Amino acid sequence: MLTMTQSPIFTPFPLASLVAGDLGTGVCNMKLKVYHGTGLLSESTLLDLPTGMVSFLMDLHEPRTPAIAVASGPFIYVYKNLRPYFKFTLPSLEVNPLEQDVWSQAKEDMIDPMTLKEMLEGLRDKAEIPLSVRSLRFLMLEPQEMEDFVLLHKEQPIRRQTVITCIGTLKKNMADEDAVSCLVIGTENGDVYILDPEAFTILYKMSLPSTPNLMDVTGQFDVEFRITVACRNGNIYILRRDSPKPKYCIELSSHPVGLVRMGKNVVVGCSHETLHGYTQKGKKLWTAYLPAPVTTMALMDLPTRGFQAVLVGLANCEVHMYRDKNLVSTIKTPDVVTSICFGRYGREDGTLIMTTKGGGLIVKILKRTAVFEDRDSAPGPPIAQSIRLNVPKKTKLYVDQTLRERENAVAMHRAFQMDLSRLRLAAARAYVKALESSLTPMSASLTEPLKMNAVVQGLGPSFKLTLNIQNTAACRPVMNLAISFLYDENLYSMRTAFFKIPLLVPGLNYPIDTFVECLSDKGISDIIKVFVLREGKSAPLLTAHINMPVSEGLALN
């Protein structure tokens, strides 16, 4: 691991070099460093704090050496062969005419510094065009410092300059890896510029409702392109060719902190520890919940394996690899990762380069035998549920059926209601019949739910009758119950026709035995009725009918 003074931003340089922008202290000591492997090869001093850096091919001249573009303030510094080559300056913005008049009066000593301050404060609160940097600095001064500031700057013309907030590259007319690319920059005032790679003139200008801070570009400038931009107002806008305004807008519940385009989908990391997947038209596909806040994101693309994933750096010293919403792998790091880049480095196609919060540089090489398997660690539906079904096309029979249903909707609904009513009537009749014949001896009481079944054993003339009673309540016992039998005394005789039932604990089965003697020798049988009653009440809680078998013992005699 290589230690640096601050967290750098970096871009992979082809062949075997890595170019990193060192932020220094944030005020001074900003440098552009070049590494060969993990060793420092050279460094150049930067004049201002870098906000972004990309590598791109400017022309088709041999040898095909890419250039480095470093965005800093309102300038883009272009390095070729690691030497300063060109400096591009953003066009100046329109200056408020009222602000110019106020400074003209101050130049001619028509107003004093305090009056100038009052007039500029009024313009700042009401004017549609923002004030220049000079006026804003003047309003921040103490009263004793204002006069010297006015004397120093009143002779100079007023300029209003914006700064670069993000930078990217766009292929010009070919999708090859070594094709010429245009620079795409986003500015503080909400404009997006596409620059010519050779003359560095503005080819196209687009406007956004807010300041862009994250950008992802795909396509070719001469054919068709899409620029996905995350702005400070918490929205994501998608810009297309021949459309100076955003084509689609994705409204997020929290501010975006990472943006990656994977195929035709957009993956966004938000400040509320979530990862969202959207289509390029703004439809949400999935959401993954993260264990820590997102610090950085990058695309992992392996064309040789046809594998794509999103690398997400987290504040808990981990880097998660997601394929859609499924977690594929987790990488532990010694410090919080602040930037990630994956691509070819030297001879290795799968190289992961990370920088840490403490200024460290970590280089990892992907094993050629590595196997990635999706594992859905988040709660919710399984992975198979998100796979789209292969729905067959509509046949002529299906279309004819839908037309028939539309034309005869009222008649079909009436027929359905008629059949439903008949089904309910048949079910009610069957239920009443079951209650009358005691085919399902269960208690209808909610406070004392009971269940009973009877077993008759023997060939006759003596039978053993066993009643199995069960309390089906969840946790409430039942007590003070009794069993009574009603039968034809000319046919049967029972030793005990009345029992007291012990306390019934929920869930246990209580068998109760008695003996029945058949008195007839004519080979006939009858029904014995069983009633479960509560002591002191005449209405039974449970009723059952027992069909007694024919006595075979007396028939033999």
Rosetta blueprint (number, residue, H / E / L):
1 M L
2 L E
3 T E
4 M L
5 T L
6 Q L
7 S L
8 P L
9 I E
10 F E
11 T E
12 P E
13 F E
14 P L
15 L L
16 A L
17 S E
18 L E
19 V E
20 A E
21 G E
22 D E
23 L L
24 G L
25 T L
26 G L
27 V L
28 C L
29 N L
30 M L
31 K E
32 L E
33 K E
34 V E
35 Y E
36 H E
37 G L
38 T L
39 G E
40 L E
41 L E
42 S E
43 E E
44 S E
45 T E
46 L L
47 L L
48 D L
49 L L
50 P L
51 T L
52 G E
53 M E
54 V E
55 S E
56 F E
57 L L
58 M L
59 D L
60 L L
61 H L
62 E L
63 P L
64 R L
65 T L
66 P L
67 A E
68 I E
69 A E
70 V E
71 A E
72 S E
73 G L
74 P L
75 F E
76 I E
77 Y E
78 V E
79 Y E
80 K E
81 N L
82 L L
83 R E
84 P E
85 Y E
86 F E
87 K E
88 F E
89 T E
90 L L
91 P L
92 S L
93 L E
94 E L
95 V L
96 N L
97 P H
98 L H
99 E H
100 Q H
101 D H
102 V H
103 W H
104 S H
105 Q H
106 A H
107 K H
108 E L
109 D L
110 M L
111 I L
112 D L
113 P H
114 M H
115 T H
116 L H
117 K H
118 E H
119 M H
120 L H
121 E H
122 G H
123 L H
124 R H
125 D H
126 K H
127 A L
128 E L
129 I L
130 P L
131 L L
132 S L
133 V H
134 R H
135 S H
136 L H
137 R H
138 F H
139 L H
140 M L
141 L L
142 E L
143 P H
144 Q H
145 E H
146 M H
147 E H
148 D H
149 F H
150 V H
151 L H
152 L H
153 H H
154 K L
155 E L
156 Q L
157 P L
158 I L
159 R L
160 R E
161 Q L
162 T L
163 V L
164 I E
165 T E
166 C E
167 I E
168 G E
169 T E
170 L E
171 K E
172 K L
173 N L
174 M L
175 A L
176 D L
177 E L
178 D L
179 A L
180 V L
181 S E
182 C E
183 L E
184 V E
185 I E
186 G E
187 T E
188 E L
189 N L
190 G L
191 D E
192 V E
193 Y E
194 I E
195 L E
196 D L
197 P L
198 E L
199 A L
200 F L
201 T L
202 I E
203 L E
204 Y E
205 K E
206 M E
207 S E
208 L L
209 P L
210 S L
211 T L
212 P E
213 N E
214 L E
215 M E
216 D E
217 V E
218 T E
219 G E
220 Q E
221 F L
222 D L
223 V L
224 E E
225 F E
226 R E
227 I E
228 T E
229 V E
230 A E
231 C E
232 R L
233 N L
234 G L
235 N E
236 I E
237 Y E
238 I E
239 L E
240 R E
241 R L
242 D L
243 S L
244 P L
245 K L
246 P L
247 K L
248 Y E
249 C E
250 I E
251 E E
252 L L
253 S L
254 S L
255 H L
256 P E
257 V E
258 G E
259 L E
260 V E
261 R E
262 M E
263 G L
264 K L
265 N E
266 V E
267 V E
268 V E
269 G E
270 C E
271 S L
272 H L
273 E L
274 T E
275 L E
276 H E
277 G E
278 Y E
279 T E
280 Q L
281 K L
282 G L
283 K L
284 K E
285 L E
286 W E
287 T E
288 A E
289 Y E
290 L L
291 P L
292 A L
293 P L
294 V E
295 T E
296 T E
297 M E
298 A E
299 L E
300 M E
301 D E
302 L E
303 P L
304 T L
305 R L
306 G L
307 F E
308 Q E
309 A E
310 V E
311 L E
312 V E
313 G E
314 L E
315 A L
316 N L
317 C L
318 E E
319 V E
320 H E
321 M E
322 Y E
323 R E
324 D L
325 K L
326 N E
327 L E
328 V E
329 S E
330 T E
331 I E
332 K E
333 T L
334 P L
335 D L
336 V L
337 V E
338 T E
339 S E
340 I E
341 C E
342 F E
343 G E
344 R E
345 Y E
346 G L
347 R L
348 E E
349 D E
350 G E
351 T E
352 L E
353 I E
354 M E
355 T E
356 T E
357 K L
358 G L
359 G L
360 G E
361 L E
362 I E
363 V E
364 K E
365 I E
366 L L
367 K L
368 R L
369 T L
370 A L
371 V L
372 F L
373 E L
374 D L
375 R E
376 D L
377 S L
378 A L
379 P L
380 G L
381 P L
382 P L
383 I H
384 A H
385 Q H
386 S H
387 I L
388 R L
389 L L
390 N L
391 V L
392 P L
393 K L
394 K L
395 T L
396 K H
397 L H
398 Y H
399 V H
400 D H
401 Q H
402 T H
403 L H
404 R H
405 E H
406 R H
407 E H
408 N L
409 A H
410 V H
411 A H
412 M H
413 H H
414 R H
415 A H
416 F H
417 Q H
418 M H
419 D H
420 L H
421 S H
422 R H
423 L H
424 R H
425 L H
426 A H
427 A H
428 A H
429 R H
430 A H
431 Y H
432 V H
433 K H
434 A H
435 L H
436 E H
437 S H
438 S L
439 L L
440 T L
441 P L
442 M E
443 S L
444 A L
445 S L
446 L L
447 T L
448 E L
449 P L
450 L E
451 K E
452 M E
453 N E
454 A E
455 V E
456 V E
457 Q E
458 G L
459 L L
460 G L
461 P L
462 S E
463 F E
464 K E
465 L E
466 T E
467 L E
468 N E
469 I E
470 Q E
471 N E
472 T L
473 A L
474 A L
475 C L
476 R L
477 P L
478 V E
479 M L
480 N L
481 L E
482 A E
483 I E
484 S E
485 F E
486 L E
487 Y L
488 D L
489 E L
490 N L
491 L L
492 Y E
493 S E
494 M E
495 R L
496 T L
497 A L
498 F E
499 F E
500 K E
501 I E
502 P L
503 L L
504 L E
505 V L
506 P E
507 G L
508 L L
509 N E
510 Y E
511 P E
512 I E
513 D E
514 T E
515 F E
516 V E
517 E E
518 C E
519 L L
520 S L
521 D L
522 K L
523 G L
524 I L
525 S L
526 D L
527 I E
528 I E
529 K E
530 V E
531 F E
532 V E
533 L E
534 R E
535 E L
536 G L
537 K L
538 S L
539 A L
540 P L
541 L L
542 L E
543 T E
544 A E
545 H E
546 I E
547 N E
548 M L
549 P L
550 V L
551 S L
552 E H
553 G H
554 L H
555 A H
556 L H
557 N L
